Amino acid sequence: MNMKNVLLPVFYLPPVSWFSVFLDAENEIVFEQSEHFPKQTYRNRANIYGANGKLSLIIPINHNGKRELKDIEISYREDWRNLHWKSIKTAYQSSPYFEFYEDKFRKIFDLKEKYLLDFNIKSLEILQQILKTEKAYSLNEEYIKNPEEINFREKFSAKLPSEFDMEEYYQTFTDKLGFFKDLSILDLICNKGPESLTYIKNIKQS
C-alpha cells in the first residue's frame, strides 16, 4: 500500500466527508495546528439536522488576540455545551441509534477544555471509540504555506456544497425536508449506527 501524507484541519464534530479522508487506510494523517484560525469554518462549528433543517452548532471563541489555531481559546461566557447537547438530543432522540450512543456523546459535552484544539481532539477520541477505530495522527510543528503533504486545509467548506459523493441514507426528518448531505458525523452515527464505518469507506471525492 502506498501511503500518502495528508494535512488535515482539526474540526468540531467533523462532517462525514472529513472522516472519509481521516480514516482512509492509505492516508498518513498530520493535523494542522499552526494555521491562522479561519472564521466560519468547521473548526468551531458542526451542522446537524434539526426539525427545521440544517442547524449550525458554533463554539464561541475568546478573542484574545491570538491567531494560531493551537492558541485559540473557547469562551464559556454562555453555556454553549448545554445548548449544543440539548439541540443534538432534540434533533436525534427519535433516530434509530441515538439511545445506544447517548452516554458516549454526552461525554463530549462534559469536556471543559481551555483550547479549541484540545476540545476537538478529545471529542475525536470519543468519536473514534464510537466508530471502533484507532487511527493515529501527528500534529504539525509550523505553518507551511505550500506543504509537502496533500493539503486538505481548504477542502471542507461550511458555506459551499460538499465536494464528496455520498449515497443518501434515511435521516430523522427526511420525509419532511429531504436528504441533507455531509452533515456532522453525529448525524451518520445516529441514523446508521454500526454501518457508519462501511458508509464512510464508500465515499468518493468528486
C-alpha positions as CSV (number, residue, x, y, z in Angstrom):
1,M,0.0,0.0,0.0
2,N,1.4,3.4,-1.0
3,M,0.9,5.7,2.0
4,K,0.1,9.3,1.3
5,N,0.8,12.1,3.8
6,V,-2.3,14.2,4.3
7,L,-2.6,17.5,6.1
8,L,-6.0,17.8,7.7
9,P,-7.6,20.6,9.6
10,V,-9.0,19.8,13.1
11,F,-12.8,20.2,13.2
12,Y,-15.6,20.2,15.8
13,L,-17.7,17.0,15.4
14,P,-16.4,16.9,11.8
15,P,-18.6,16.3,8.7
16,V,-18.8,12.8,7.3
17,S,-16.5,13.7,4.3
18,W,-13.7,14.6,6.8
19,F,-13.9,11.1,8.2
20,S,-13.6,9.5,4.8
21,V,-10.2,11.3,4.4
22,F,-9.1,10.7,8.1
23,L,-9.9,7.0,8.1
24,D,-8.6,6.2,4.6
25,A,-6.1,3.4,5.2
26,E,-3.7,4.9,2.7
27,N,-3.6,8.3,4.4
28,E,-0.9,9.1,6.9
29,I,-2.6,12.0,8.9
30,V,-1.0,15.2,10.0
31,F,-3.2,17.7,11.8
32,E,-2.8,21.4,11.1
33,Q,-2.4,23.2,14.4
34,S,-0.3,26.2,13.3
35,E,-2.6,27.9,10.8
36,H,-4.2,31.2,11.4
37,F,-7.7,30.5,12.7
38,P,-10.1,31.0,9.8
39,K,-13.6,32.2,10.7
40,Q,-16.8,30.5,9.8
41,T,-15.4,27.0,9.2
42,Y,-15.9,23.6,10.7
43,R,-13.0,24.3,13.1
44,N,-15.6,25.6,15.6
45,R,-18.9,24.6,14.0
46,A,-20.8,21.5,13.2
47,N,-24.0,21.0,11.1
48,I,-26.8,18.8,12.4
49,Y,-30.3,18.0,11.0
50,G,-32.9,19.7,13.2
51,A,-36.7,19.7,12.8
52,N,-36.5,22.9,10.6
53,G,-33.5,21.8,8.5
54,K,-29.8,22.3,8.8
55,L,-28.7,23.7,12.2
56,S,-25.2,25.0,12.9
57,L,-23.7,24.5,16.4
58,I,-21.0,27.0,16.9
59,I,-18.4,27.0,19.7
60,P,-17.8,30.6,20.8
61,I,-14.2,31.8,20.8
62,N,-12.4,34.1,23.3
63,H,-11.0,36.9,21.3
64,N,-7.6,37.3,23.0
65,G,-5.5,38.5,20.1
66,K,-4.0,35.0,19.5
67,R,-4.2,33.8,15.9
68,E,-2.8,30.3,15.7
69,L,-5.3,27.5,15.9
70,K,-3.5,25.9,18.8
71,D,-3.8,29.1,20.8
72,I,-7.5,29.7,20.2
73,E,-9.4,29.7,23.5
74,I,-13.0,28.7,23.9
75,S,-15.4,31.1,25.6
76,Y,-17.6,29.8,28.4
77,R,-19.5,33.1,29.0
78,E,-22.6,31.3,27.8
79,D,-23.4,27.7,28.5
80,W,-23.0,26.6,24.9
81,R,-22.2,23.0,25.8
82,N,-25.6,22.6,27.4
83,L,-27.2,24.3,24.4
84,H,-25.4,22.1,21.9
85,W,-26.3,19.0,23.8
86,K,-30.0,19.9,24.0
87,S,-30.0,20.7,20.3
88,I,-28.5,17.3,19.5
89,K,-30.9,15.5,21.8
90,T,-33.9,17.3,20.2
91,A,-32.6,16.5,16.7
92,Y,-31.7,12.9,17.2
93,Q,-33.6,11.4,20.1
94,S,-36.0,9.7,17.7
95,S,-33.2,8.4,15.4
96,P,-32.6,4.6,15.4
97,Y,-29.2,4.7,17.3
98,F,-29.2,7.8,19.5
99,E,-30.1,6.0,22.7
100,F,-27.4,3.4,22.0
101,Y,-24.6,6.0,21.8
102,E,-26.2,8.7,24.0
103,D,-23.9,8.2,27.0
104,K,-20.7,8.4,24.9
105,F,-22.0,11.5,23.1
106,R,-22.7,13.1,26.4
107,K,-19.1,12.7,27.4
108,I,-18.1,15.2,24.7
109,F,-20.2,17.9,26.4
110,D,-18.7,17.1,29.8
111,L,-15.3,18.2,28.5
112,K,-14.2,21.6,29.5
113,E,-11.0,22.4,27.7
114,K,-9.4,25.8,27.6
115,Y,-8.3,25.5,23.9
116,L,-10.4,24.7,20.9
117,L,-7.8,22.3,19.5
118,D,-7.8,20.2,22.7
119,F,-11.5,20.1,22.8
120,N,-11.7,18.9,19.2
121,I,-9.1,16.3,19.6
122,K,-10.6,14.9,22.8
123,S,-14.0,14.8,21.1
124,L,-12.4,12.9,18.2
125,E,-11.1,10.3,20.7
126,I,-14.7,9.7,21.8
127,L,-15.9,9.6,18.2
128,Q,-13.2,7.0,17.4
129,Q,-14.4,4.9,20.4
130,I,-17.9,5.0,19.0
131,L,-16.7,4.1,15.5
132,K,-14.4,1.5,16.9
133,T,-11.4,3.0,15.0
134,E,-7.9,3.8,16.3
135,K,-6.5,5.9,13.6
136,A,-3.2,7.5,14.6
137,Y,-2.2,11.1,13.6
138,S,0.5,13.6,14.4
139,L,0.4,17.4,14.7
140,N,2.5,19.7,12.6
141,E,5.1,21.9,14.1
142,E,4.8,25.1,12.0
143,Y,2.6,26.6,9.3
144,I,3.8,25.9,5.8
145,K,2.0,27.8,3.0
146,N,2.7,25.1,0.4
147,P,3.0,21.9,2.4
148,E,4.5,18.7,1.0
149,E,1.5,16.8,2.3
150,I,-1.7,16.6,0.3
151,N,-3.4,19.7,1.6
152,F,-7.0,19.5,2.9
153,R,-7.0,22.7,4.8
154,E,-9.4,24.4,2.4
155,K,-11.3,21.3,1.2
156,F,-14.3,21.3,3.5
157,S,-16.4,24.4,3.2
158,A,-19.1,25.2,5.7
159,K,-20.5,27.5,3.1
160,L,-20.4,25.6,-0.2
161,P,-21.9,22.3,-1.2
162,S,-19.7,19.2,-0.3
163,E,-17.2,18.1,-3.0
164,F,-17.7,14.5,-1.9
165,D,-20.1,11.9,-3.4
166,M,-22.2,10.0,-0.9
167,E,-25.2,7.9,-1.0
168,E,-28.4,9.1,0.6
169,Y,-29.4,7.5,3.8
170,Y,-32.6,7.9,5.8
171,Q,-32.4,10.8,8.3
172,T,-34.9,11.6,11.0
173,F,-36.6,14.4,9.1
174,T,-36.1,13.1,5.5
175,D,-39.8,12.7,4.9
176,K,-40.4,16.4,5.7
177,L,-37.3,18.1,4.2
178,G,-35.3,15.5,2.2
179,F,-31.7,14.4,2.5
180,F,-29.0,16.7,3.8
181,K,-25.6,15.6,2.6
182,D,-22.4,15.7,4.6
183,L,-23.6,16.8,8.0
184,S,-21.7,16.2,11.2
185,I,-20.6,12.6,11.8
186,L,-23.2,12.6,14.6
187,D,-25.9,12.5,12.0
188,L,-24.5,9.4,10.3
189,I,-23.9,7.6,13.6
190,C,-27.4,8.3,14.9
191,N,-29.0,7.1,11.7
192,K,-26.7,4.3,10.5
193,G,-25.1,3.1,13.8
194,P,-22.7,0.2,13.3
195,E,-22.9,0.6,9.5
196,S,-21.4,4.1,9.7
197,L,-17.9,2.8,9.0
198,T,-18.8,0.9,5.9
199,Y,-20.7,4.0,4.7
200,I,-17.6,6.2,5.3
201,K,-15.4,3.9,3.3
202,N,-17.6,4.1,0.3
203,I,-17.4,7.9,0.0
204,K,-15.7,9.2,-3.1
205,Q,-14.3,12.7,-3.7
206,S,-15.9,14.3,-6.7
